[in-house]
Amino acid sequence: MLGLLSNDIGIDLGTANTLVFAKDKGIVLREPSVVAVYTSTKKVCAVGSEAKKMLGRTPGNITAIRPMKDGVIADFEITEAMLRYFINKVNRTRTFIAPRIVVAVPSGITEVERRAVKDSAIRAGARDVILIEEPMAAAIGVGLPIDEPAANMIVDIGGGTTEVAILSLAGVVFTKSIRVGGDEIDNAIVNYMKRAYNLMIGERTAEDIKIRAGSAFKLDDEISIEVRGRDSVAGLPKTISITSQEIRDALADTIASIVDLVRNALERCPPELSADLVDRGFVLAGGGAMIRGLDQQLSDATGLPVVIADDPLSAVANGTGLVLQELAFLLKDLTGNPKN
């Protein structure tokens, strides 16, 4: 009865972006996980897209904060304020019943970190909080037949973590995550620009370079773009031209970490399930899946077919939404918690 009266939601609480799925409506919110606060009072000034515009551009009395780091909560109070803002934004048609919330979390987080996510969501206005591991949510969101007695493999490359999971019979056979993702790629670009050109750039510029020229595999037509920043020697604004080949070299170590993670998972896969993956291959989800040539790089490294999800950015959020809709029989299987 409570479920019928409340506006239940699913949340992909990501390091870079937060997506909210409302029951029977689909994804209704997609905003950066950034909060701007007044430095002296810690009062929230802006959240989401408005706050992201302020990154690196705030005056002394305002600080732009990313409260999620490596897929987990780095700042408890700011995360709570961000969640409350997002919940209120999608729950405008107020009901007397607080919403039940399904939150996707990285598979490698500790019990303390899981408790922090639950507490933040409850203090932000949730009636009940159900945690689901991100690889499982992503697999459900992209439509993998996880309930079959056969191997399904997903690689979810988010802002703070990269996770790989092998699933069969609606359960996790093997899962592993590393705290390497889109943020690490941005940092590699920042460090390369400083090292090669004495050019200081911010994280927003690094993200823009990643989107426009980032690649993991040799391109048929290499891309050249202009980058603006501050010369660290002269201290003056400066514009340079870089190619996708340079960015690929800058990202080589980070991409190698992701490849090693996937190979390690395949080495730990039971033989019968390995045989299934020869034909099925695996699916890439998350924002990192959109890096040019990453699917080709992983395919060459593993010898398996690699498919990029139709909407990799929304895979986890769509998975939380499907869990909401099928809560009655999915809840116990996916979380190990008894159904309320």
Stockholm file with secondary structure:
# STOCKHOLM 1.0

chainA/1-340         MLGLLSNDIGIDLGTANTLVFAKDKGIVLREPSVVAVYTSTKKVCAVGSEAKKMLGRTPGNITAIRPMKDGVIADFEITEAMLRYFINKVNRTRTFIAPRIVVAVPSGITEVERRAVKDSAIRAGARDVILIEEPMAAAIGVGLPIDEPAANMIVDIGGGTTEVAILSLAGVVFTKSIRVGGDEIDNAIVNYMKRAYNLMIGERTAEDIKIRAGSAFKLDDEISIEVRGRDSVAGLPKTISITSQEIRDALADTIASIVDLVRNALERCPPELSADLVDRGFVLAGGGAMIRGLDQQLSDATGLPVVIADDPLSAVANGTGLVLQELAFLLKDLTGNPKN
#=GR chainA/1-340 SS CHHHHSCCEEEEECSSEEEEEETTTEEEEEEESCEEEETTTCCEEEETHHHHTTTTCCCTTEEEECCEETTEESCHHHHHHHHHHHHHHHCCSCCSSCCEEEEEECTTCCHHHHHHHHHHHHHTTCSEEEEEEHHHHHHHHTTCCTTSSSCEEEEEECSSCEEEEEEETTEEEEEEEESCSHHHHHHHHHHHHHHHHCEECCHHHHHHHHHHHCBSSCCSSCCEEEEEEEETTTCSEEEEEEEHHHHHHHTHHHHHHHHHHHHHHHHTSCHHHHHHHHHHCEEEESGGGGSBTHHHHHHHHHSSCEEECSSGGGHHHHHHHHHHHTHHHHHHHHHSSCCC
#=GC SS_cons         CHHHHSCCEEEEECSSEEEEEETTTEEEEEEESCEEEETTTCCEEEETHHHHTTTTCCCTTEEEECCEETTEESCHHHHHHHHHHHHHHHCCSCCSSCCEEEEEECTTCCHHHHHHHHHHHHHTTCSEEEEEEHHHHHHHHTTCCTTSSSCEEEEEECSSCEEEEEEETTEEEEEEEESCSHHHHHHHHHHHHHHHHCEECCHHHHHHHHHHHCBSSCCSSCCEEEEEEEETTTCSEEEEEEEHHHHHHHTHHHHHHHHHHHHHHHHTSCHHHHHHHHHHCEEEESGGGGSBTHHHHHHHHHSSCEEECSSGGGHHHHHHHHHHHTHHHHHHHHHSSCCC
//
